[in-house]
Amino acid sequence: MNPKRVFEMVRKEFRQIFRDPRLRGVIFVAPMIQLLAFGYAVSTDVRNVATLVVDHDRSRASREMVEAFTASGYFRVLGYAERPADIVRALDHGDAVLGIVIPPGFERGENSRVQLLFDGTNSNLANVARGYAERIVLSQANLPPPQVDLRSRAWFNPALESRDYNVPAVIGALLMLICLLLTSLAVVREREMGTLEQLLVSPLRPGELILGKSLPFALIGLVDMGLVVMVALLWFRIPFRGNPLLLILGTVLFLFSALGLGLLISSISNTQQEAFMSAFLVFLPAILLSGFMFPVSSMPRGFQALTLLNPLRHYLEIVRALFLKGAGVEALWMQLLALLGMGIGLLWLASRRFRDD
């Protein structure tokens, strides 16, 4: 390994990257725009659920029940209806998500069975709204006091804000997208320009070529990680309870895996268009099997095992644990070791591909 040859290769890559103003926008501007879009748009929080009420009791207790729904912030009462059939029609047409039917005799305790009707088209929204609604009804219903005082407490994310859980994961998704796109196009660009053969017959060894192609994008990935973390902390006010050095270590190991995967795609692609499509073909399943959108524990067992081969899953576990829990090496060593192994393996495979070429 000749450091001078690697350094010259890295310098060539940086000059080639920053010569294109559009590529500079992809590297530095696009991640900020995507983070803001994900931070505001990707949310599982339930707010202002459209609600229609049928109040057969028309009493003070029934009015307090409806006011409790409105005051919670989770529900927005659209108005009152005369018959339950009106609620069915509103749910059927998508005008409401929740219908509340308060029976006569509710205030006197003669009938405390409040009926809740949900539009189950969006199952996640319906389940979360049902949990909130049932708690409100139980707190307002004229029932005998329970024998057990049950209180819940959420650790690590007391307010249960989905943004605190989603925004750290966006860091991994953006880094993987950028690394896959940039590195998958790196070698193919040389092949289309006719300079790949010159590099292969030069004194550069395959390992030096891989290192020279990887280091610029690894440094760019670290800079992007720093920018995204700053926006997450200063703009979205996401708490960070972990060790910054451990975050940098996890990011470096993850970048090795993402860059190795991108270079492997680049080595087997003949055109930039083919490499671009292959990168997205890898990126979308990686997102779905990472726990970014759906919990890994809810997947079939076969897919749960498959996620262990996904570097993004291990990185998201590291990032979320550092941001929300303040976890240390003793809790994350398995994820770090998995990223190290996958990074070495993917870079080795990419190097072998160049040697075979």
Summary of the structure (lengths in Angstrom):
residues: 357
radius of gyration: 27.0
end to end distance: 19.7
largest distance: 91.2
contacts: 1139
relative contact order: 0.12
helix: 67%
strand: 6%
